[in-house]
Amino acid sequence: MSSAYSLSAPDCEIHYFTSAPDSLFCTECDSYIGEDEFVPQLHLRQCKFDFCFTYDGRLLVSERAKTYLSENCATPLKFTVVDESEGYYKLNVVSIVLFDQDRRKTRFERKCPRCGNFESIVGATPAFILDSSALDSMGVYRTDLCFGSGREKSPVIVVGAALKFALQRSFPEIEFQEVKK
């Protein structure tokens, strides 16, 4: 049995960065270069999920999911309100796990001469991490690498085995894939 799983959830049919100022993104490769985190005011109409991703890879959670994670997660998490009327939060995962880019054969495409980021990083799934034995079984982690291209780059969210099984019982919309060691 694996000690870690990557988390996926349905999309919430909205872009996180729709109202973000262009100054937060590189004019050459469109990578996020803002120093502070952008916090939008989203309008999640009739979202029926407790866990969902924006089209640009940001994990949003409901008030119910926030409460559950706050009470059960062994690693630090931060929640940023992004929709006050519906009670949705961007889940900011604090703990980082190192992605094994060599074993996964991750591709880094077109290094940007302006900002130094890569336009695209490809090869997120299945996820390979360097040391799953160091993960808390009730923890939530994000990979050190962000995958995708331009504004849509985001980390893989990884959970420990015990938290995975607990989340499966309470949040049926979440899917998990075993992380390779």
N, C-alpha and C positions, 0 to 999 in steps of 0.2 A: 504494500500500500504506500502511496506517495505521502510525503509529509507536507506538500504544498500544491495548490491548485490556482490556476488563473481564473478570473471571474469575468463573465460576460453577461449582459442583460439587454433587453430590448432597447431600441432607440425611442426617444421622446419627441421625435419629429421637429426638432428645433436646432438652430446653430447657436452655440454659446457666444461666439464673437460677432454676431450680427451688428451690434451697436458699438463695437470697440473702435476707438480712434485709430486711424492708419499709422499714427506715430508709434504704436506698440509693436509694429511688424517691420521686418527688414524690407526695404524697397526693392531688393534684388531677388530674394528667395522666399519672402513672405513668412519667415520663421518669427515666432514670438520673441521679441527682444526687450519687452518692458521689464523694468526692475521690480515693480510692485505687481501683485496679481490683479488682473482686471476682474471686477465684480459687476456683472450685468444685472438688469432687472428684467428677467424673462417672464413670459406669459405662457405658462404650461396649461393649456386648455384641455381639460378632461383627461389628464394623464392618469391612467389606472394602475400604474406600477409604483412599487416602493423603491426599486432600483432601476435606473434607466441611464442611458448614455445619450449625450447630444451628438449630432452628426459629426462634430469636430472632436469627439473623444473625451468629453468631460463627464465624469460620473456624478449623477445627481441622485439624491436620496430623499424620501419623504420624511415627515416628522416621525412616523412610526419606525422607519428604518434607523433614523438618527438616534432615537431612544434606545432601540435594540442594540445598536453598535456601542453606544455610550455605556451601556450596562454590561456588555459581554466581551468587548474587544480588549485584549491585553496590551495592545500597543497604542501610542498616542494618535489621535485623530483630531482634525479641526473641521468645523462645519461653517460654511459661509452661506448666509441667506441669499438666494437668488430669485425667489418668488414668494413674497410675503403672503399673497392672497391664497396660495395653494399650500404653503408650508414646505417648500422644497429647498434643499441645501446642496451646494457643491461639496462633495466629500474630498477633503484635502488630506491625503495619506502622508504622514510624516516619516515613517520608517522606510528605509530604502534597502532593497536587495540588489545584488550585483547580477546583471544579466550576462550569461555566457555567450558572447557574440561569436566566438570562434567555433564552438561546437554547433551552434545554431546556423552558422554561415550567414550571419547578418550582413547585409549590403549597405554601405554608406555611399550615397550617390550625390555627386556634384557639390563639392565643398564651396560655400559661398565666399567670394573674395571680399565682400563688404562686411559681413558680420561673423564669419568663421564657422557658422553652423552648416550642417548638410541640408540640402534642399529636401532630400528624402532619406529615411532610414527604413529599410525593408527587412522583414524576417522576424516578426514578433511571436508567431505561433507555429508549432507548439513552443511554449516558452521553455528556455533552458536557463537555470540559474546556477551560480557557482557553488553555493553552500546552503542547501535546504536544511541541513541539520541544525543550523543556528537560528532557525525561525521558530517563534513561539507558536504552538498549535492553535492558539486562540488569537493570533495576530493578523493584521492587515498590513501589506507592504506594497510599495510601488517600485518598479524597476528603475535603475539608474539611467537607462536609455528611454527616449521617447520615440515612438514609431509613427510612421506616416509621412506626410509631406506638408510643407507650408504651415498654415494655421492649424492643420489637423493633426499635428504631432502630439502624441500623448503616451504616457507610460502604460505598461501592463500592470493590472492590479492583481496581486497574489495574496491568497489567504492560507492560513494553516489548516491542517486536516480537521481538527476538532471544530473550528469555526465554520468550515465548509459544510460539515454535516449538520450543524446547528442552523445555519442559514437556509439550507435546503428544506428543512422542516417548516420554516416560517415564511419563506419568500420563494414561491415556486417559479417565478419568472427568471431567477438567476440560473445560469448554466456555468458549469465548471469543466475545466480541462486539466488533466494531470500535468504538472510541471516536471520536466525532465531533469534529472540530477546529473 
